[in-house]
Amino acid sequence: MRYVAAYLLAQLGGKDAPTADNIKAILSSVGIDADEEKLSLVISQLAGKNIDEVMAEGKQKLASVPSGGAAAGGAAAGGAAVEEAKEEAKASSSEESGDDDMGFGLFD
């Protein structure tokens, strides 16, 4: 991701086709050493492509990714856990009151 971000920054800085040296300079300015393999992959994948079109295509792909379904299930499970905890608290409080009725406590 950092290589793509550096590529985009180089383009915003006026480089139509950023080179490996352009990207390395951006990454090194924030203390990151570039991995040659990843760097060459990003450059080869983006070479000759219109970045606006690439980003628009990526947005379309992200729009098709399902989201929100797991959160609803998680909320239902969370709600059940809360109810269970409340029931356990009631049960333990009723057990404690039973101990008090018998005239002794756990730490007496």
N, C-alpha and C positions, 0 to 999 in steps of 0.2 A: 504494500500500500504506500509506503514511503517513497518508493521509486516512481510510482504513478503521480503522487502528489508533487514530487520534485520536477517531474516532466511537465506537469501542468503549470507549475510556477515559472519554469523556464519559458514556456509558451506565453504566459501572461507578461513576462519580461521582454517579449519581442522576438524570441527565437521561434521561427516557423517549424524547424525540425531540430529540436534539441539534441545535442551530442552527448556521448557518455561523459565527456569532460564538463559540460554544462551541469549535468545532473550531479556528478561527483562534487562540484564546487558548491552546489546548494546543500547537499547532504553534509559535507564536511563543515559548512558554516554553523551547523548545529551539533557538531561532534559525532556524526555517524559515518562509519567506514562503509563504503559501497562494496557489495558483493558483485563481482564481475558477471557471474552467471545470471543473476536476477536482473541486473542492469541491462545486459544485452537482450534478455527476453522481453523486457518492457519496451526497449527501443525498437526491437524487431516487430513486436505486435502492434505498436502504434505508428510505425513508419508509414508515411503517405496517407494516413487517415485524418479525416476532419474530426477534431476533438469534440466539437459540438454534436456531431452525429453519433460518435461513440458514446457520449454521455446520455444522449436521448435514447439510444438503444438500451443502455444499462438501466435507465429509469423504467422502460417498458418491461424489462425482465424482472425488476424488483416489484413492479405492480402486480405481477402474476404470482408472487410468492405469498402463500397463505399466511395470515397473521391473526392473532387474537383468539384463536380457538383454544390454545393451551391455557391461556390466562383464565378463561371461563371455567375450565375444568379444575384448574388450580384453586380458583376462588371457591368452587363448590367443595373441594376437598378441604380447604382451609376452614370453611364454615362448619363442616362436619367435625373437624378437629376441635374447634372452639366449643361446639355443643358437647362433645365428649369430655372436654376438660371441665366444663361447667357441671356436668353430671358427676364426674369424679370428685369435684370439690364439694358438691352436695353430699355425696356418699361419705366422704371423709369427715365432713362436719357432723353428720348424723352419728357416725361411729364415735367421734370424740365426745359428743354429748352423752352417748351411752356409757362411756368410761366415767364421765363425771357423775352420772347417776349411781354408779357402783361404788363411788367413794374413793377411787384412786386414779392417779394419772400416770402417764408414762415416766415422768421424771420425779416422782414423789419419793 
